[in-house]
């Protein structure tokens, strides 16, 4: 077995930033699982409120909101137990079980004769909380030095599915109805199980042979606490924004069915920016600077939205620029945050740590929807963006003392010819 070079060998150690075949296979296969699952979720979002109102009980906006948001609540409650179970029972078993639950929930929602049953189906969907186990498995199968790149593939897959759903969901629901969309989500979940069984590389067993992680252990690490706070804020702000941004676009003269004209180019262009900034700068040791810049950029974007909303005369161009800048910062954070969380977490408690991380992410979605709606109702769009800017500034202050995690010894490879 070739020896890994370290400074103690008396030879200069170099870091190989190229993915191995196993790392590429793991990254693309696990990103595909995320993509299939998230496409199933995102297809519902643009049309749910309108279509759910057609069900018995759909005259109650509060019940529609519950049916929409309960997914995030059940997912938040189960992310940590699923992550902890993946440390003890194996990642693949938990992922398959979670995807089966998601498929069952989709079938319940497709069959639902009333809004109450639709909410039950959504709750069962959320119970398939596999994000922590998938992220932990990706961390198991990649080295620290390529982890951000791997996580970026996951983030890119999610962003592309979001953009795709905005385009195709209104077209699909016209032919299949909401029930048909839920059937599609069930099929996508079953396809994800096939990816786990036949494409994802053999699961590493080292985490099974290590001491079992405990919740108290992962809650004592300041670096993880900062990242957990950050992922909560990021997704709360992301969801809260969408309580006001569509209305601003309509006010600017862009019909709702054409909003994807703004969203899709903004998402795709931001991926290019991330590829040409995050990875080269991380390689040069500037990950902390890039991370804090991204947090600061989203803070500035919220101030920009506040100014646009307060002006009373939004322009499509200004909103398009702000959304592009938002996605630039958002995609950098979506790639770097889980990468850093998996690197600072103890190896034997990685599933537990990612469970807590993903729990805070889901709670951020839930809080963003609830508080975003309340703020728009009582304070208007200006009040919403002012609150988002304030929370982002608080995150910047919390994140400022952070240090980027170092590259582990497993990332080192001997120089050619050494």
N, C-alpha and C positions, 0 to 999 in steps of 0.2 A: 504493500500500500504506500503510495507516494507520500512523503513527509511534507507537511505544510511549513513553508518558510516563515520564520519570525525573526525579529531583531536579535534574539538570543543565538541564532544559528551563525551569526557573523556575516550573513548575507543580506543584501537589501531586499526587503519584502515589498512586493507590489500588489496592488489591488486590481483584480480583474473585474471590470464592470460589465462584461459581456455575459448574457444569460447562458446557462448550460441548456442542453436539450430538455432535461427534466424540468428546469425552471420555466422554460418557455411553455412546455406542455401544461404544467401546473397553472401558470398565469392565465393562459388562454382558456383552458377548460373551466377554471373557477370563475373567470370573468364571464364566461358564457352562462354559467348557472345564475350569477347575479343578473345578467341581461334578461334571461328568460323569465325569471321571477319578477323583476322590476317592470318588464314590459307588460306582464299581466296586471300589475298594480296600476301603472300609469295609463293604460288604456281606459280604465274606469274613471279616472279623475276628471277629465275635461267634460264628461257627459253625465256624471252621476247625479248631480243635483237636479238637473232637468228631468232625467228619466225616472229617478226615484219618486218624484212628485206624482207620477202616474199610478203608483201602487196604492192599494188600500192603506190608509194612514198617512199618505204622502202630503196631506194638507198641513201637517205639523212640521214647520221648519226645524224645530228643535230635534225632532226624531230623525229627520234627514241628516242633520249635523251629527247626531249620535251614531247613525249608521255609517257615516263617512269616517268619523274620528275614532271609533271603537277599535278599529284595526291597529292603530298606533298604540292604544292603551294596552291591549292584550299582548302585543309584541314587546312592549317595554317591560311588562311583568315577567315575561318568559325568556328574554334574552340572556340574563345571567344564569338561570337554571340550565338552559341549553348549553351555554358556553362551559359551565362547570361540568356538566355531564359529558361533554366532548373530551375533557381532560381525562375522564375516568373510563368512558365506554368506547371512545374512538370517535374521530371527527366524522367519518363517512356514515356511520350508523345514525348519528344525530341528524346529519344533513338529509339523508333519505327519509327519516321519520318526519322531519319538519316539512319537507316538500310534499309528503303524503297528506299531512294535516292541511297544508295550503290547498291541495287539490280537493280534499273533502269539503273544506270551507267554500271553495269556488262552486262546487256542485250544489251545496245547500243554497248558496245565493242565486244560482241559475234556476233552481226549482222554486225559490221563495214565492209564496202566494201573497205575501203582505210585506210591508216595510219592516215589521218586527222580525220576521224570518230573514229578511235581507240583512238586518243588523246582526243577527245570530251568525249568519254565514260569514260576514265580514270579521266577526270576532274570532271564529275558528280559523279563518285565513291568517289573522294576525298571530294566532297561537303557533303557526309554523315559523318560529323565530330562528332562522338558520344563519343570520348574518355573522354572528360571533363565531360559530363553528367554521363557516367558510373562510372568514378572515384568518382565524387561527391556523387552519390547514394551509392556507397560502403562506403564512409566516413560517410554518414548519418546513415547507418545501422550497423556500427561497433564502438566499443569504442576505445579511443586512445590507450589503452594498447595492443590491438590485431590488431591495424591498419596495422602495418608493416607486420605481418603474413598474413593478408588478401591481402595486395598489393603484397606480395611475391607469392601468388597463381596466381595472374594475371600475374606477371612477368614470373613465371614458365610455365604457359600456352602459353605465347607468345614464349618463348624460345623453348619449345617442338614443337610448330607449325613450327617454323623456321627450326629446325632440320629435322622434318618430311617432309617438303616441298622439302628440298635438295635431299631427297631420292626418293620421289614419283613423283615429277613434271616431270622429264625427261621421266618416264614410262608412265604417263598419257597423256602427250602431243603427244606421239607417236601414241596413239589410238584416241585421241579426237581433236588434233590440238589446236591452241591457242584459237579459238572460243569455243571449248568444255570446256577449263579451265575456261573461263569467265562464261559459263553456270553454272559450279560447284560453282563459287563464288556467283552467284545470289541465288542458292539454299541454300548455307550456310548462307547468309544474312537472308533469309526467316525463316530458322531454328532458327536464333538468335531472330527474332521477337516472335516466339513461346516460346522461353525461357523467354523473358521479360513478356509475358502475363501469362504464366502458372507456372513458376518456381520461378522467382524473388519474394521475399516477398513483402507484401503490402508496398507501398511507404510511408515513414514518411511525415507528413504534416507540421512539425514544421518550415521548411524553408520558407513555404508560408506565415506564420504568422509573420515573422520577417521583419524589415526594408529592403528595397531593396539595394543590394550592388551596388557600383559604381566602374568604372575602376580606377578612381583616388585613391580610398580607397585601392585597392589591390596593386597599384603601389607605395604606400608610405611605405610599410613594408620592411625593409632591409632584413629580413630573407627570404621573398618570392623572393626578387630580386636576392639574392644569389642562391636560388634553381632554379629560372628561367634561370639564366646564366648557371648554371651547367647542366641542362637538354639539353640546346642548344649545349653546348660543347660536352657532352657525345654522343649525337646522330650524331653530325657532324663528330666526330672522328670515331664512329662506321661505318658510311657509307663510309667515306673517306678511311678507312683501306681496305675495300673490293674492292677498285680500284687497289690495289697492291697485297694483300695477295694471291688471286688465281694464279696470275702469278708466285709468289714466289714458291708456291707449285708445279706448273708445272715445274718450273726451277729445283726444287729439285728432280724431277723424278716421281711425283705422278700425273697420268692422271686426267683430270678435272672431269670425271665421278666417280672417287674414292675419291674426296675431302671430301665427307660425312664421310669417314672412320676416318677423323680427327675431323670434326665439331661435329658429334653426340656424341662420347665419351667425348669430351671436355665440351660440354653443359651439359650432364647428370652428369658428375663428379663434375662440378662446382655447380650444385644444391645441391649435398650432402655437399660440403664445406659450402655453404651458410646456410643450415639448421643447421649445427653443430657450426656455428660461429655467424651469425647475431642475431638469436633469443635469445640464451642464454646470449650473451654479452649485447644485448639491455635490457634484463630483469635485468641485474646487473648494468645498468646505464652507459654503455660504448658505446652508440650509436654514439656519436660524434667521438670517437676514431676509431670505425669500419668504419664510413663514410669516414673520412680523409685518413685512411689506404687504402681503396678501390680506392680513387682518386689517391693516391700516387702509388699504384700498377699498375694502367693503365698507369701512366706516365712512370714508369720503363719499362713496356711492350713496349711502343712506342720506347724508347731508345734501347731496345733489338731488335725490328724489324729493327731499323735504322742500328744497328751493323750487323745484318744478311744480309740486303740488300747491305750494303757497302762492305761486304766481297766478294760478287760476287759468292759465292758457298754455297747457303742455304742448310740446311739439313732438312729432314722431321721431325726428332726428335726435333730439336730446334724449328721449327715452331709449332709443336704440343704442346710443353711445353708453348710457348708464348701464343698460343690461349687458352689453359686451364687457364692460369693466367689471361688473359684478361676477359674471361667469369666469372671467380671468382669475379673480381672486378665489372664487368658490372652488374651481377645479384644482388649483394648486393646493388648497387646504384639504380637499377631499382625497387627494393622493398622498399628501405628506402626513396628515394627522394619524390615520390608522397605521401607516408605516412606522411612525415614531412610537405609537402606543405598543405595537408588537415588539419593538426593539428594546424598550425600557422595561417591559414586563418580564418577570422571571419565567424561564422556559417551562417550568413545571406548572405554572399558573397562567399560562398564556390564554387558554380558553376562558378562564374566569375573568381575567383582565379585559379581554375583548367583549365578554358578556356585559360587564359593567359599562364599557365604552359604548356598545350598541344600545344598551338600555337608555343611557343618557341621550343618545341620538334619537331614539324613538320618542322619549319624553319631550325632546325639543320639538319634534313634529307636532305632538299633541298640544303642547303649550303654545306654539306658534299659531296654530289654528284657533284655539280658544281665545287667547289674548289678542290676536290680530283682529278677529271679528269684533271683540269688545271695544278695542281702541278705535276702529273705523266707525263703529256705531256711535260712540260717545265723544270722540275727539276728532274724527275725520282722518283723511289720509295724511295730513300734516302732522297730527298727533302720533299716528302710527310710525311714520318715518323718523320723527324726533325720538321716540322711544327706542326704535331699532338702532339709531345712531348712538344713543346713550349706552345701550347694552354692548354694542360693539366696542365702544371706547373702554368700557369696563373690562372686556375681554383682553384688549390690547394691554392694559395695565397688569392684568393677572398673568398674561403670557410673557411679559417683558423679561422676567428673570430666567426664563427657560434656557436650557442648553441643548443643542442638537445631540442626540445619541451618537456615540462613536461607532466605528465599524468593528465588528467582532472578529476574532481570529479566524473564523471559518471563511471570512471573505478574502483572506490573503492567499495569494498563490505565488510560488517561486518564479523568479525571473526566468525567461527563456534562456536555456543554456547554463543555468546556475547549477 
